Amino acid sequence: MSKDWVNEDWVNGLDVTTPTVVTGGGGFIGGHLVAQLRSLGFDQVRAVDRKPVDEWYQHFDDVDSQVLDLGHPDAARTAAEGMGYVFHLAADMGGMGFIEKNKALCMLSVLSSTNMLVAARDADAQRYFYASSACVYAEDKQTDADVTALREADAYPAMPEDGYGWEKLFTERMARHFSEDFGLQTRVARYHNVYGPSGTYDGGREKAPAAICRKVIAAKLSGRHEIEIWGDGEQTRSFMYIDDCVEGTLRLTASECRKPVNVGSSEMVTINEMVSMCEKIAGVTLERRYKLDAPLGVRGRNSDNELIAAELGWEPSIRLFDGLERTYAWIYDQMMSPSSAPSSAAPQVPVLSATP
């Protein structure tokens, strides 16, 4: 069969005739990735998630959608069977509130991660992408709000986020050794705080951008012009818009870079600054109430993009304000029409969906 390469230069090297599976395909990032693969002309796309299909954030009739619990080896083999490209995004995760209260659940994702690596190896997959997280980075390098941007080497000596971060770091190493020992072509991205439309915005698993958009919208609609902020609002982060995340994922998969790479924005802001952006978008000013005993995570985190720029000639570039405008508009529409919203308000039931 002749090769039918993707036309876009930024994913040159990926063959649209290669059968491709996305685990966590019913989740936030996974749903956007599946949509992009369809747009690029991939003609055999499989999406796998543990949630019932009617709870997926995005669903496409021309995609092979399968409900499978990848914590079981047989399910992972079914997911990987006949697939040349494997994008493993499935994980039990959420925002800091969820991560800090569900450490065992987060670590149980190691079952699906292990099973998918074995299944991809046995299926002779050509490329295996693993969605890791900035939570792998050592906590002692993130104690100051004015943090030095994290380089990939800062994951060691290992002291990652308890629970979720340990699972991610362990699976990174496993992917590396599957490449060394079995020849499986693995690629690893460390995502930094992904946000955007068609994601969780309430229920306990949402992350800061979506939560703040929701709170600002609720305050505006209710006329109670106040907002609760976790911590003192001076903790710092960088946030990556979903379009940059998907593009970075495909660029890295198409590349020859075998090292874990930051895929995140280098635009660092305080939570207070992000609240101000949402206030500007909404056209309101809110009284701020600070919940100092709320789960906060590290004090500061930002992405050093030197390696991704060197390896891919690219880095995430969508400004936070621009991404928030789009995210705010989408969440506003969902809140005004609750029946059209995805089932994001079910945090008590462990689900496998796309990672952070």
Phi and psi in degrees as a GROMACS rama.xvg file:
@    title "Ramachandran Plot"
@    xaxis  label "Phi"
@    yaxis  label "Psi"
@TYPE xy
-71.9049  148.348  SER-2
-74.5376  140.232  LYS-3
-120.893  87.2644  ASP-4
-77.9999  148.426  TRP-5
-60.4714  135.403  VAL-6
-73.1362  -35.4481  ASN-7
-61.5756  128.978  GLU-8
-57.2609  -34.3287  ASP-9
-72.1484  -12.3592  TRP-10
-124.464  25.7202  VAL-11
-58.7376  128.152  ASN-12
115.651  -11.3756  GLY-13
-100.382  135.773  LEU-14
-102.466  117.711  ASP-15
-69.5422  -11.0857  VAL-16
-87.2642  -5.18099  THR-17
-79.9964  122.465  THR-18
-58.11  135.324  PRO-19
-133.78  133.614  THR-20
-117.798  140.624  VAL-21
-119.608  113.135  VAL-22
-84.9677  150.979  THR-23
72.1082  22.1588  GLY-24
-66.985  -14.9333  GLY-25
-92.0665  1.52584  GLY-26
-96.3734  -168.589  GLY-27
-65.9532  -65.5009  PHE-28
-67.1737  -42.8438  ILE-29
-58.4226  -41.1585  GLY-30
-63.0759  -41.7124  GLY-31
-67.3827  -36.4847  HIS-32
-66.0839  -43.6034  LEU-33
-59.5454  -43.7911  VAL-34
-59.7254  -40.7628  ALA-35
-69.1932  -39.507  GLN-36
-60.3062  -41.4414  LEU-37
-62.1209  -43.7085  ARG-38
-62.748  -33.7958  SER-39
-78.0828  -10.5679  LEU-40
99.8583  12.0009  GLY-41
-63.023  125.819  PHE-42
-100.016  -5.08217  ASP-43
-134.265  89.5949  GLN-44
-115.784  129.706  VAL-45
-114.155  132.026  ARG-46
-115.365  132.61  ALA-47
-126.72  135.283  VAL-48
-155.996  156.958  ASP-49
-83.3263  -22.943  ARG-50
-70.7303  150.796  LYS-51
-57.1247  147.002  PRO-52
-58.0426  -32.8258  VAL-53
-72.0059  -3.51505  ASP-54
-107.011  2.83022  GLU-55
-70.7246  147.485  TRP-56
-72.3551  -33.3726  TYR-57
-140.027  139.321  GLN-58
-140.221  137.347  HIS-59
-127.14  131.18  PHE-60
-65.1076  -27.0426  ASP-61
-92.4304  12.0463  ASP-62
-110.104  139.946  VAL-63
-74.6728  95.1279  ASP-64
-95.6777  121.913  SER-65
-126.624  134.482  GLN-66
-95.2933  109.13  VAL-67
-140.254  140.886  LEU-68
-95.0924  102.397  ASP-69
-72.418  -2.45876  LEU-70
-68.42  -10.7907  GLY-71
-107.456  130.588  HIS-72
-55.9737  -39.3307  PRO-73
-63.093  -38.2425  ASP-74
-65.7493  -40.2677  ALA-75
-64.6672  -39.3778  ALA-76
-63.5871  -39.1477  ARG-77
-63.9315  -41.7761  THR-78
-63.4025  -40.1378  ALA-79
-89.106  -12.4412  ALA-80
-57.8576  122.527  GLU-81
77.2866  6.27715  GLY-82
-94.5626  133.455  MET-83
-91.1261  -36.7425  GLY-84
-112.532  131.443  TYR-85
-121.916  120.449  VAL-86
-108.809  108.892  PHE-87
-99.8065  102.423  HIS-88
-113.914  -9.57689  LEU-89
-64.0872  132.188  ALA-90
-166.689  152.698  ALA-91
-89.9209  109.558  ASP-92
-157.413  176.573  MET-93
-177.064  -158.521  GLY-94
-76.1536  -175.682  GLY-95
-61.3159  -35.002  MET-96
-60.3945  -40.0503  GLY-97
-73.9686  -45.6703  PHE-98
-59.6205  -42.7375  ILE-99
-71.9646  -22.2845  GLU-100
-103.134  -2.3539  LYS-101
-137.605  52.6199  ASN-102
-66.72  -39.0198  LYS-103
-67.2294  -42.96  ALA-104
-59.5571  -42.4093  LEU-105
-62.7084  -40.7191  CYS-106
-71.4928  -25.0411  MET-107
-65.8372  -13.4263  LEU-108
-61.6012  -15.9721  SER-109
-61.1971  -24.9458  VAL-110
-66.4174  -50.3336  LEU-111
-66.1181  -37.2601  SER-112
-64.3503  -43.9848  SER-113
-65.5529  -46.5226  THR-114
-62.0705  -38.4322  ASN-115
-71.6836  -34.9108  MET-116
-63.1865  -45.5147  LEU-117
-63.3147  -44.3525  VAL-118
-65.5668  -39.9098  ALA-119
-65.7571  -41.041  ALA-120
-60.651  -46.9802  ARG-121
-69.1972  -24.8962  ASP-122
-87.4582  1.84888  ALA-123
57.1937  42.8929  ASP-124
-61.8768  144.849  ALA-125
-79.6828  -39.2965  GLN-126
-139.638  142.515  ARG-127
-130.592  114.471  TYR-128
-100.901  132.99  PHE-129
-118.728  128.183  TYR-130
-89.022  100.991  ALA-131
-94.2033  -162.396  SER-132
-149.945  154.511  SER-133
-65.8611  -9.87875  ALA-134
-69.329  -5.57771  CYS-135
-75.6429  -14.4069  VAL-136
-75.7535  147.491  TYR-137
-61.7325  129.786  ALA-138
-61.6851  -31.8915  GLU-139
-71.3204  -7.80732  ASP-140
-97.5592  7.57508  LYS-141
-134.322  35.5941  GLN-142
-93.9678  -7.84161  THR-143
-120.142  137.768  ASP-144
-61.8151  -32.4272  ALA-145
-89.1892  59.6742  ASP-146
-74.637  145.835  VAL-147
-73.4525  132.366  THR-148
-53.9166  138.554  ALA-149
-81.2939  123.764  LEU-150
-91.0748  157.646  ARG-151
-56.4937  -33.5277  GLU-152
-68.1397  -15.0981  ALA-153
-73.601  -0.690536  ASP-154
-74.1153  -14.1251  ALA-155
-129.337  145.237  TYR-156
-58.7397  142.096  PRO-157
-70.8205  125.574  ALA-158
-156.677  62.5341  MET-159
-77.5801  179.425  PRO-160
-54.6632  129.972  GLU-161
-62.3816  133.789  ASP-162
86.0832  -93.2482  GLY-163
-58.1693  -46.4399  TYR-164
-65.6955  -38.4697  GLY-165
-64.3428  -41.4842  TRP-166
-61.9223  -42.3903  GLU-167
-64.5353  -44.9115  LYS-168
-66.3051  -41.4231  LEU-169
-59.8875  -44.3026  PHE-170
-69.1656  -32.5404  THR-171
-55.818  -46.8143  GLU-172
-65.1972  -39.0909  ARG-173
-63.2557  -41.8285  MET-174
-61.2998  -41.1068  ALA-175
-60.2165  -44.234  ARG-176
-75.52  -28.7879  HIS-177
-64.8107  -33.7183  PHE-178
-68.6381  -46.2149  SER-179
-68.679  -42.6869  GLU-180
-89.1498  -32.366  ASP-181
-118.478  -6.0476  PHE-182
79.1567  11.2861  GLY-183
-71.7203  123.467  LEU-184
-76.7534  98.2523  GLN-185
-102.243  147.527  THR-186
-131.983  137.767  ARG-187
-129.545  124.953  VAL-188
-112.931  133.796  ALA-189
-97.4539  97.9578  ARG-190
-70.4707  141.384  TYR-191
-115.066  101.627  HIS-192
46.6022  76.464  ASN-193
-85.2309  138.356  VAL-194
-144.583  168.319  TYR-195
148.538  -178.307  GLY-196
-64.3926  162.327  PRO-197
63.7874  37.1298  SER-198
-127.731  177.12  GLY-199
-70.9398  131.427  THR-200
-129.275  -0.97092  TYR-201
-154.736  176.146  ASP-202
95.0862  -10.3105  GLY-203
117.654  -20.3365  GLY-204
-99.9342  -4.15779  ARG-205
-70.2042  154.18  GLU-206
-99.0898  173.955  LYS-207
-55.8356  -47.2919  ALA-208
-59.0194  -45.0548  PRO-209
-67.9573  -40.3397  ALA-210
-63.0375  -42.7287  ALA-211
-67.8551  -42.5258  ILE-212
-57.0897  -47.1185  CYS-213
-60.608  -43.9021  ARG-214
-66.1102  -39.9863  LYS-215
-66.571  -42.814  VAL-216
-61.4975  -46.0383  ILE-217
-61.5869  -40.852  ALA-218
-64.7231  -40.1123  ALA-219
-67.7661  -44.5247  LYS-220
-68.2981  -35.1233  LEU-221
-82.299  -19.6649  SER-222
82.6629  -2.75955  GLY-223
-90.7127  96.7243  ARG-224
-84.0982  70.3286  HIS-225
-147.611  156.976  GLU-226
-143.826  139.197  ILE-227
-91.2613  129.331  GLU-228
-117.893  131.208  ILE-229
-75.04  129.022  TRP-230
79.1798  -162.265  GLY-231
-90.8422  1.40238  ASP-232
80.5398  -2.13232  GLY-233
-97.4541  -0.971436  GLU-234
-65.7439  145.941  GLN-235
-114.633  148.868  THR-236
-152.292  166.176  ARG-237
-115.112  148.553  SER-238
-129.405  131.597  PHE-239
-108.593  127.216  MET-240
-70.5649  147.819  TYR-241
-57.5301  -36.1896  ILE-242
-62.9047  -40.9623  ASP-243
-64.3778  -38.3584  ASP-244
-61.9873  -47.5272  CYS-245
-66.1063  -42.4864  VAL-246
-63.3215  -43.9357  GLU-247
-62.3031  -38.3625  GLY-248
-60.0633  -47.1392  THR-249
-72.6651  -38.0675  LEU-250
-60.7744  -45.2542  ARG-251
-65.8286  -42.3441  LEU-252
-61.7047  -36.8618  THR-253
-76.5907  -15.0561  ALA-254
-84.1485  177.195  SER-255
-101.843  13.6574  GLU-256
-80.0837  119.056  CYS-257
-104.272  0.350846  ARG-258
-90.5328  150.579  LYS-259
-58.9364  137.097  PRO-260
-131.299  136.308  VAL-261
-62.2294  129.911  ASN-262
-123.527  93.8477  VAL-263
-164.809  161.252  GLY-264
-75.0274  149.366  SER-265
-100.184  8.64295  SER-266
-84.2716  97.7223  GLU-267
-89.3461  135.153  MET-268
-136.671  160.334  VAL-269
-83.3628  161.826  THR-270
-63.5799  -37.5679  ILE-271
-59.2485  -40.2464  ASN-272
-65.5582  -37.2344  GLU-273
-68.8286  -37.4073  MET-274
-59.7626  -43.0518  VAL-275
-61.0149  -39.2608  SER-276
-61.1954  -45.2236  MET-277
-65.5941  -36.9734  CYS-278
-61.3875  -41.7212  GLU-279
-64.5023  -41.8535  LYS-280
-62.1498  -40.6352  ILE-281
-81.4794  -19.2376  ALA-282
74.2909  34.8438  GLY-283
-134.101  162.164  VAL-284
-124.41  127.981  THR-285
-115.294  147.608  LEU-286
-76.4626  133.137  GLU-287
-101.434  127.463  ARG-288
-115.157  126.982  ARG-289
-102.498  127.261  TYR-290
-100.386  94.6954  LYS-291
-74.9242  -16.0553  LEU-292
-98.8285  12.0661  ASP-293
-78.6724  156.725  ALA-294
-61.6422  132.123  PRO-295
-121.659  -25.6059  LEU-296
73.3495  -153.617  GLY-297
-73.9885  162.979  VAL-298
-74.8717  -37.0062  ARG-299
-149.202  143.882  GLY-300
-153.742  134.304  ARG-301
-147.711  156.896  ASN-302
-96.6777  125.474  SER-303
-86.4045  120.909  ASP-304
-105.325  18.1617  ASN-305
-61.8595  -43.4339  GLU-306
-69.6168  -45.1828  LEU-307
-64.4591  -36.5879  ILE-308
-65.8211  -39.3021  ALA-309
-70.3472  -40.9525  ALA-310
-80.2204  -37.7925  GLU-311
-111.494  -10.0118  LEU-312
63.3661  30.9276  GLY-313
-159.831  154.98  TRP-314
-154.49  158.424  GLU-315
-57.4865  137.706  PRO-316
-136.741  -3.0087  SER-317
-71.9952  123.379  ILE-318
-65.5243  146.199  ARG-319
-58.425  -44.0047  LEU-320
-59.9127  -42.0608  PHE-321
-65.0555  -42.7755  ASP-322
-66.7448  -38.2294  GLY-323
-64.7133  -37.7722  LEU-324
-57.034  -45.5428  GLU-325
-69.161  -39.9588  ARG-326
-67.7592  -43.617  THR-327
-58.8196  -45.3437  TYR-328
-62.0894  -41.5838  ALA-329
-66.1694  -46.6858  TRP-330
-64.1115  -38.253  ILE-331
-58.345  -45.1623  TYR-332
-62.0948  -40.3762  ASP-333
-65.8633  -41.0593  GLN-334
-70.3498  -29.2273  MET-335
-80.2694  -21.3715  MET-336
-132.458  74.258  SER-337
-55.8949  -31.1108  PRO-338
-66.5367  -19.0653  SER-339
-93.0561  -4.18685  SER-340
-77.4387  149.563  ALA-341
-68.6809  164.822  PRO-342
-80.5987  72.6695  SER-343
-89.8793  -8.2197  SER-344
-101.438  53.9264  ALA-345
-140.322  57.6261  ALA-346
-75.801  -10.5594  PRO-347
-77.3932  -21.3488  GLN-348
-99.6992  117.974  VAL-349
-59.1292  130.272  PRO-350
-132.632  151.698  VAL-351
-97.7337  115.128  LEU-352
-143.968  177.712  SER-353
-62.6257  145.047  ALA-354
-84.5946  178.572  THR-355
